[in-house]
Every structure is written in C-alpha cells, then in structure tokens.
C-alpha cells in the first residue's frame, strides 16, 4: 500500500481526498483500499520521512502531501526489488502501473523480475500438476477433486497468459 501511495505522489502532491480518488480511478484495477488504509499508509510514510505535508490550507486545514527525496529513493528501491509475497498479480500490476515513472534504462530489469516471478509460480504449479496426476482420489470425493483440479488449471492458465502479456507489453529484457 505505502509504495502505491508513493507512486501516486511521484506524479504530483495530493491530498488524502485526491489520493482516494486516484485509487478509485486507476489503482483499484489491481488494488483496493479504503480512505482509512490510505490515511494509515500516509501516516507511516510521514513518520518514516518518505512524505511531507506540503501545505495545509482552508478552515479545516486540508493537507497536501508531497514525496521527499528519501521517498523517491524508497519508491525506486521497491520498483527494482524482487517480487515477493503470495499475491504476485498485485505486485506485477503495481509495478507495471508505475513503470513510466522509472528511467527507461531500468525498465527492462523490472520487466525481467516480473517475468522471473511469473515463471517461478508457473513452475510451482506445474510441479503440483505432476503430483496431482498420480494422486488417487478417494471414493466419494471425485467432485471435490474435479473442482480442485479446475482451480489448479485456472492458476496454470493465468500464469501462461501473464507470460504472453509480459512479452507483448513490457520492455525487452
């Protein structure tokens, strides 16, 4: 969440309201967040020195947040880091969404990390598929096995589609 907020603040300084609207307008394609979770991320980023309050205007002191130099460094570090966690789709799409903020010479390295993570997950699922193919399903659980196998096939198809997508839309690597 914090890195997505940093990415949005890389574009221009924004208020909490504007950040929430920008989540709804684009980021929500791959990441859902409430105003409260965005506020908590902003508070943490403020504490860590990654953002600062650029202005507090009006009778209710509407705050506008801006990214700091250390915030920019943290954003670039995250963009270039290995993709970790269980939800690789969010990690892939978040980095892709902000890829235009990164110097074009670094984009192929990020694209390669994205492809590497998809290949890792595909390999894991293919090994699971090989194990499942030799597993005897107990009597009475055939329907359970059928739909569990369908779920595995969905994961495999998703990874294979993601690899095609990487080759079509992301920079050469």
VEXTI-241666 format. One line per field, with one value per residue: x, y, z of N, C-alpha, C in turn; residue in one letter. Coordinates in Angstrom, 2 decimals, always signed. Layout:
BEGIN
n_x	(X,...);
n_y	(Y,...);
n_z	(Z,...);
ca_x	(X,...);
ca_y	(Y,...);
ca_z	(Z,...);
c_x	(X,...);
c_y	(Y,...);
c_z	(Z,...);
type	(A,...);
//
This chain:
BEGIN
n_x	(+0.82,+1.86,+3.88,+2.45,+1.06,+3.27,+4.01,+1.81,+2.16,+4.51,+3.69,+2.39,+1.96,-0.60,-3.81,-5.39,-7.98,-7.70,-5.83,-7.39,-9.39,-7.79,-6.96,-9.42,-9.87,-7.90,-5.87,-7.44,-7.95,-6.22,-5.74,-7.35,-8.43,-9.29,-10.25,-9.36,-7.25,-5.47,-4.92,-3.64,-1.35,-0.22,+0.33,+2.28,+4.23,+4.83,+5.95,+8.20,+9.59,+9.26,+7.29,+6.02,+4.16,+3.01,+1.38,-1.14,-4.23,-7.08,-10.13,-10.45,-7.96,-6.92,-4.72,-1.97,+0.02,+3.42,+6.01,+9.20,+12.81,+13.93,+11.68,+11.37,+13.67,+13.05,+10.79,+11.94,+13.71,+11.89,+10.55,+12.59,+13.11,+12.99,+10.01,+7.91,+5.90,+2.53,+0.59,+1.20,+0.13,-0.83,+1.61,+2.92,+1.21,+1.11,+3.74,+3.93,+1.99,+3.22,+5.52,+6.22,+7.25,+9.81,+13.22,+13.91,+16.01,+16.11,+13.79,+13.70,+14.98,+13.19,+11.00,+12.10,+12.31,+9.62,+8.80,+10.39,+9.26,+6.69,+7.35,+8.46,+6.18,+4.63,+6.23,+6.07,+3.33,+3.16,+4.69,+3.05,+0.83,+1.90,+2.27,-0.37,-1.48,-0.81,-2.10,-4.38,-7.80,-9.92,-12.81,-16.00,-15.15,-14.77,-16.01,-15.08,-12.32,-12.40,-13.13,-11.12,-8.97,-9.75,-9.38,-6.59,-5.93,-6.86,-5.04,-2.66,-3.33,-3.62,-0.99,+0.35,-0.93,-0.18,+2.58,+2.58,+1.47,+3.51,+5.56,+4.36,+3.68,+5.59,+8.86,+11.69,+13.92);
n_y	(-1.19,+1.31,+1.80,+2.09,+4.42,+6.14,+6.00,+7.28,+9.81,+10.46,+11.45,+13.99,+16.37,+15.57,+15.62,+13.73,+13.15,+13.44,+11.39,+9.17,+9.33,+8.93,+6.32,+5.05,+5.67,+4.37,+2.74,+0.93,-1.05,-3.10,-3.07,-2.69,-0.21,+1.45,+4.75,+5.04,+3.13,+4.22,+6.60,+5.63,+4.54,+6.89,+8.23,+6.53,+6.80,+9.49,+9.45,+7.90,+9.63,+9.67,+11.06,+14.41,+17.09,+19.29,+21.47,+23.03,+23.97,+26.19,+26.34,+23.87,+22.90,+21.40,+18.98,+18.73,+16.32,+15.59,+13.85,+13.00,+13.26,+10.94,+9.36,+9.12,+7.62,+5.28,+4.44,+3.88,+1.84,-0.15,-0.60,-1.81,-4.07,-7.62,-9.46,-10.30,-12.22,-13.58,-12.81,-12.40,-11.14,-8.58,-7.39,-7.46,-5.93,-3.48,-2.56,-2.43,-0.51,+1.82,+1.92,+3.78,+5.88,+5.35,+5.50,+4.85,+3.11,+1.37,-0.05,-2.55,-4.30,-4.41,-5.51,-8.01,-9.07,-9.26,-11.16,-13.29,-13.83,-14.71,-16.98,-18.52,-19.02,-20.40,-22.68,-23.84,-24.46,-26.23,-28.35,-29.13,-29.93,-32.18,-33.85,-34.14,-35.53,-38.16,-38.84,-40.66,-40.30,-40.43,-42.55,-41.11,-38.52,-37.48,-35.31,-33.15,-33.32,-32.88,-30.13,-28.94,-29.54,-28.06,-25.51,-25.48,-25.68,-23.22,-21.50,-22.26,-21.54,-18.80,-18.00,-18.69,-17.03,-14.58,-14.62,-14.41,-11.87,-10.32,-10.52,-9.19,-6.58,-5.47,-3.95,-5.01,-7.46);
n_z	(+0.00,+0.90,-0.97,-3.31,-2.73,-2.60,-5.30,-6.52,-5.43,-6.64,-9.02,-8.56,-5.86,-3.49,-1.86,+0.82,-0.03,-2.83,-3.33,-2.61,-4.58,-6.85,-6.38,-6.75,-9.43,-10.96,-9.73,-8.39,-10.18,-9.69,-6.98,-3.98,-1.69,+1.31,+2.40,+5.00,+5.16,+3.33,+4.64,+6.96,+5.75,+4.73,+7.16,+8.23,+6.24,+6.57,+9.16,+8.62,+7.04,+4.31,+3.00,+3.08,+4.59,+2.36,+2.21,+4.20,+4.04,+4.23,+6.25,+7.48,+7.43,+5.17,+4.13,+1.96,+0.53,-0.19,-1.90,-0.53,-0.98,+0.15,+0.04,-2.73,-3.27,-1.84,-3.25,-5.79,-5.00,-4.22,-6.68,-8.14,-6.70,-5.92,-6.64,-4.15,-1.83,-1.59,-3.38,-6.37,-8.59,-7.83,-7.13,-9.60,-11.27,-9.91,-10.14,-12.92,-13.48,-12.57,-14.08,-16.04,-14.58,-14.05,-15.04,-18.42,-18.97,-16.82,-16.92,-18.43,-16.62,-14.48,-15.81,-16.38,-13.81,-13.19,-15.09,-14.21,-11.71,-12.45,-13.92,-11.86,-10.26,-12.15,-12.57,-10.02,-9.92,-12.09,-11.14,-9.05,-10.52,-11.77,-9.56,-8.69,-10.79,-10.36,-8.08,-6.18,-6.00,-3.28,-2.90,-3.31,-3.16,-5.63,-6.98,-5.46,-5.95,-8.71,-8.93,-7.49,-9.09,-11.32,-10.29,-10.01,-12.74,-13.60,-12.31,-13.64,-16.30,-15.94,-15.24,-17.63,-19.45,-18.35,-18.88,-21.68,-21.87,-20.63,-22.53,-24.64,-23.71,-21.95,-21.55,-23.55,-22.31);
ca_x	(+0.00,+2.68,+4.61,+1.48,+0.86,+4.46,+3.91,+0.85,+2.76,+5.56,+3.05,+2.23,+1.44,-2.04,-4.48,-5.95,-9.14,-7.21,-5.25,-8.51,-10.00,-6.86,-7.08,-10.67,-9.81,-6.96,-5.20,-8.42,-7.92,-5.42,-5.52,-8.45,-8.03,-10.23,-9.64,-8.65,-5.98,-4.59,-4.50,-2.65,-0.12,+0.34,+0.89,+3.54,+5.20,+5.24,+6.84,+9.45,+10.24,+9.11,+6.43,+5.91,+2.98,+3.45,+0.52,-2.34,-4.99,-8.51,-10.56,-10.28,-6.53,-6.75,-3.30,-1.47,+1.22,+4.42,+7.06,+10.52,+13.90,+14.02,+10.52,+11.70,+14.64,+12.33,+9.95,+12.82,+14.20,+10.78,+10.32,+13.68,+13.25,+12.33,+8.59,+7.70,+4.53,+1.70,-0.26,+2.12,-0.58,-0.81,+2.99,+3.20,+0.41,+1.52,+4.99,+3.63,+1.22,+4.13,+6.75,+6.55,+7.94,+11.19,+14.08,+13.71,+17.10,+15.86,+12.53,+13.89,+15.34,+11.94,+10.23,+12.71,+11.91,+8.21,+8.76,+11.00,+8.29,+5.62,+7.94,+8.58,+4.86,+4.23,+6.99,+5.49,+2.03,+3.38,+5.11,+1.85,+0.02,+2.52,+1.96,-1.80,-1.82,-0.57,-2.80,-5.65,-8.86,-10.75,-14.20,-16.92,-14.58,-14.46,-16.42,-14.15,-11.09,-12.65,-13.12,-9.79,-8.15,-10.15,-8.71,-5.19,-5.85,-7.03,-3.75,-1.74,-3.72,-3.33,+0.45,+0.72,-1.43,+0.67,+3.84,+2.29,+1.27,+4.83,+6.28,+3.69,+3.52,+6.68,+10.09,+12.62,+14.85);
ca_y	(+0.00,+2.51,+2.04,+2.58,+5.82,+6.85,+6.11,+8.34,+11.10,+10.76,+12.19,+15.36,+16.42,+15.31,+15.50,+12.40,+13.03,+13.21,+10.05,+8.23,+9.39,+8.30,+4.87,+4.62,+5.91,+3.55,+1.74,-0.08,-2.15,-4.19,-2.93,-1.95,+0.43,+2.40,+6.03,+4.79,+2.44,+5.18,+7.54,+4.93,+4.47,+8.25,+8.50,+5.78,+7.43,+10.74,+9.07,+7.40,+10.70,+9.46,+12.14,+15.57,+17.90,+20.41,+22.61,+22.80,+25.17,+26.27,+26.31,+22.52,+22.59,+20.30,+18.73,+18.22,+15.54,+15.53,+12.86,+13.55,+12.56,+9.57,+8.66,+8.75,+6.52,+4.08,+4.02,+3.25,+0.58,-1.10,-0.93,-2.67,-5.24,-8.87,-9.52,-11.29,-12.31,-14.62,-12.26,-11.84,-10.29,-7.21,-6.91,-7.27,-4.83,-2.22,-2.12,-2.09,+0.74,+2.94,+1.72,+5.01,+6.82,+4.87,+5.74,+3.79,+2.13,+0.42,-0.77,-3.97,-5.05,-4.62,-6.46,-9.33,-9.54,-9.63,-12.44,-14.29,-14.22,-15.48,-18.30,-19.22,-19.52,-21.40,-23.89,-24.41,-25.04,-27.38,-29.45,-29.56,-30.66,-33.50,-34.63,-34.41,-36.51,-39.52,-38.97,-41.40,-39.58,-41.37,-42.71,-40.13,-37.16,-37.21,-33.94,-32.24,-33.37,-32.27,-28.68,-28.53,-29.60,-26.90,-24.35,-25.58,-25.35,-21.77,-20.92,-22.51,-20.71,-17.41,-17.81,-18.74,-15.78,-13.49,-14.66,-13.84,-10.44,-9.72,-10.43,-8.23,-5.22,-4.94,-3.71,-6.11,-7.71);
ca_z	(+0.00,+1.03,-2.21,-4.29,-2.37,-3.06,-6.76,-6.85,-5.06,-7.62,-10.11,-8.07,-4.48,-3.45,-0.57,+1.07,-0.90,-4.19,-3.37,-2.60,-5.92,-7.79,-6.18,-7.38,-10.87,-11.70,-8.90,-7.99,-11.15,-9.14,-5.54,-3.35,-0.44,+1.88,+2.80,+6.26,+4.93,+2.67,+5.70,+7.78,+4.97,+4.73,+8.49,+8.34,+5.34,+7.24,+10.26,+8.04,+6.29,+2.86,+2.52,+3.97,+4.32,+1.52,+2.51,+5.00,+3.68,+4.47,+7.64,+8.03,+7.25,+4.21,+3.95,+0.69,+0.79,-1.27,-1.68,-0.23,-1.68,+0.67,-0.51,-4.11,-3.20,-1.41,-4.37,-6.79,-4.43,-4.32,-8.08,-8.62,-5.82,-6.32,-6.32,-3.10,-1.33,-2.19,-4.44,-7.35,-9.55,-7.32,-7.24,-11.04,-11.82,-9.27,-10.77,-14.31,-13.46,-12.34,-14.85,-16.76,-13.68,-13.91,-16.19,-19.42,-18.93,-15.73,-17.15,-18.78,-15.42,-13.75,-16.61,-16.20,-12.47,-13.29,-15.80,-13.35,-10.67,-13.09,-14.22,-10.58,-9.89,-13.14,-12.27,-8.80,-10.27,-12.96,-10.26,-8.35,-11.51,-11.95,-8.35,-8.66,-11.83,-9.86,-6.81,-6.21,-5.30,-2.52,-3.30,-2.74,-3.23,-7.03,-7.32,-4.78,-6.74,-10.02,-8.84,-7.05,-10.30,-12.13,-9.69,-10.42,-14.17,-13.68,-11.95,-14.74,-17.44,-15.57,-15.37,-19.04,-20.06,-17.85,-19.63,-23.01,-21.63,-20.38,-23.80,-25.52,-23.19,-21.14,-22.32,-23.79,-21.20);
c_x	(+0.87,+3.40,+3.69,+1.19,+2.06,+4.42,+2.95,+1.42,+3.96,+4.98,+2.91,+1.76,-0.09,-2.54,-4.95,-7.15,-8.71,-6.59,-6.35,-9.17,-9.09,-6.79,-8.30,-10.58,-8.88,-6.36,-6.16,-8.54,-7.16,-5.26,-6.68,-7.98,-9.11,-9.49,-8.83,-7.31,-4.98,-4.06,-3.44,-1.31,+0.56,+0.99,+2.22,+4.62,+5.71,+6.26,+8.20,+10.20,+10.15,+8.16,+6.45,+4.61,+3.46,+2.64,-0.64,-3.18,-6.44,-8.85,-10.40,-8.85,-6.33,-5.27,-3.03,-0.13,+2.12,+5.48,+8.38,+11.57,+14.05,+12.83,+10.75,+12.68,+13.96,+11.45,+10.80,+13.38,+13.12,+10.53,+11.35,+13.85,+12.58,+10.87,+8.37,+6.24,+3.73,+0.86,+0.62,+1.42,-0.59,+0.60,+3.34,+2.48,+0.76,+2.79,+4.76,+2.93,+2.14,+5.42,+7.18,+7.24,+9.42,+11.96,+14.00,+14.81,+16.89,+14.61,+12.73,+14.24,+14.09,+11.08,+10.78,+12.35,+10.45,+8.10,+9.31,+10.01,+7.16,+6.13,+8.10,+7.24,+4.37,+4.94,+6.41,+4.16,+2.18,+3.85,+3.91,+0.94,+0.58,+2.24,+0.50,-2.17,-1.62,-1.29,-4.14,-6.67,-9.73,-12.20,-15.06,-16.42,-14.24,-14.85,-15.50,-12.86,-11.23,-12.53,-11.79,-8.82,-8.48,-9.48,-7.23,-5.03,-6.02,-5.70,-2.71,-2.06,-3.41,-1.84,+0.88,+0.25,-0.57,+2.01,+3.67,+2.15,+2.60,+5.56,+5.67,+3.78,+4.69,+7.96,+10.95,+13.57,+15.78);
c_y	(+1.26,+2.83,+2.54,+4.05,+6.64,+7.03,+7.20,+9.72,+11.46,+11.61,+13.67,+15.30,+16.30,+15.29,+14.05,+12.16,+12.72,+11.81,+8.98,+8.18,+8.73,+6.79,+4.36,+4.70,+4.96,+2.42,+0.62,-1.21,-3.36,-4.15,-2.13,-1.41,+1.39,+3.70,+5.84,+4.11,+3.35,+6.16,+6.90,+4.83,+5.83,+8.58,+7.78,+6.40,+8.75,+10.44,+8.63,+8.46,+10.55,+10.46,+13.27,+16.29,+19.15,+21.65,+22.13,+24.05,+25.06,+26.14,+24.93,+22.01,+21.35,+20.17,+18.22,+17.56,+15.53,+14.50,+13.57,+12.80,+11.13,+8.73,+8.23,+7.59,+5.21,+3.54,+3.31,+1.91,-0.50,-1.53,-1.93,-3.94,-6.47,-8.82,-10.65,-11.29,-13.34,-14.10,-11.57,-10.93,-8.83,-6.62,-6.60,-6.02,-3.48,-1.70,-1.70,-0.74,+1.96,+2.85,+2.97,+6.05,+6.48,+5.17,+4.55,+2.74,+1.07,-0.44,-2.23,-4.84,-5.36,-5.64,-7.88,-9.91,-9.97,-11.00,-13.56,-14.76,-15.06,-16.89,-19.14,-19.83,-20.59,-22.73,-24.60,-25.10,-26.26,-28.59,-30.01,-30.37,-32.07,-34.41,-35.06,-35.50,-37.95,-39.78,-39.69,-40.62,-40.60,-41.41,-41.68,-38.70,-36.77,-35.78,-32.91,-32.17,-32.68,-30.74,-28.14,-28.54,-28.43,-25.63,-24.33,-25.20,-23.85,-21.07,-21.09,-21.62,-19.24,-17.11,-17.79,-17.49,-14.60,-13.46,-14.08,-12.33,-9.72,-9.51,-9.38,-6.79,-4.64,-4.84,-4.96,-6.23,-8.85);
c_z	(+0.00,-0.28,-3.32,-4.01,-2.83,-4.58,-7.18,-6.52,-5.94,-8.76,-9.76,-6.62,-4.49,-2.01,-0.39,+0.16,-2.34,-4.34,-3.41,-3.97,-6.96,-7.61,-6.93,-8.90,-11.62,-10.89,-8.51,-9.01,-10.60,-7.63,-4.95,-2.01,+0.01,+2.18,+4.08,+6.05,+4.21,+3.71,+6.59,+7.06,+4.92,+6.07,+8.68,+7.46,+5.90,+8.34,+9.73,+7.24,+4.78,+2.21,+3.55,+3.65,+3.59,+1.80,+3.37,+4.87,+4.11,+5.93,+8.28,+7.83,+6.38,+3.89,+2.54,+0.99,-0.44,-0.89,-1.41,-1.06,-1.17,+0.22,-1.94,-4.15,-2.82,-2.53,-5.43,-6.28,-4.57,-5.76,-8.60,-7.80,-6.43,-5.88,-5.33,-2.68,-2.10,-3.34,-5.49,-8.34,-9.11,-7.47,-8.69,-11.55,-11.18,-9.92,-12.22,-14.38,-13.34,-13.15,-15.60,-15.90,-13.53,-15.19,-17.15,-19.40,-17.84,-15.97,-17.55,-17.57,-14.60,-14.50,-16.45,-14.83,-12.46,-13.97,-14.93,-12.29,-11.27,-13.41,-12.96,-10.18,-10.86,-12.86,-11.05,-9.12,-11.18,-12.15,-9.49,-9.28,-11.72,-10.75,-8.33,-9.66,-11.38,-8.54,-7.01,-5.39,-4.58,-3.03,-2.57,-2.81,-4.67,-7.43,-6.68,-5.59,-8.09,-9.94,-8.29,-8.23,-11.23,-11.61,-10.06,-11.89,-14.39,-13.36,-13.05,-15.95,-17.16,-15.73,-16.84,-19.79,-19.62,-18.57,-21.03,-22.90,-21.41,-21.69,-24.73,-25.02,-22.43,-21.96,-22.46,-22.61,-21.55);
type	(X,X,X,X,X,X,X,X,X,X,X,X,X,X,X,X,X,X,X,X,X,X,X,X,X,X,X,X,X,X,X,X,X,X,X,X,X,X,X,X,X,X,X,X,X,X,X,X,X,X,X,X,X,X,X,X,X,X,X,X,X,X,X,X,X,X,X,X,X,X,X,X,X,X,X,X,X,X,X,X,X,X,X,X,X,X,X,X,X,X,X,X,X,X,X,X,X,X,X,X,X,X,X,X,X,X,X,X,X,X,X,X,X,X,X,X,X,X,X,X,X,X,X,X,X,X,X,X,X,X,X,X,X,X,X,X,X,X,X,X,X,X,X,X,X,X,X,X,X,X,X,X,X,X,X,X,X,X,X,X,X,X,X,X,X,X,X,X,X,X,X,X,X);
//
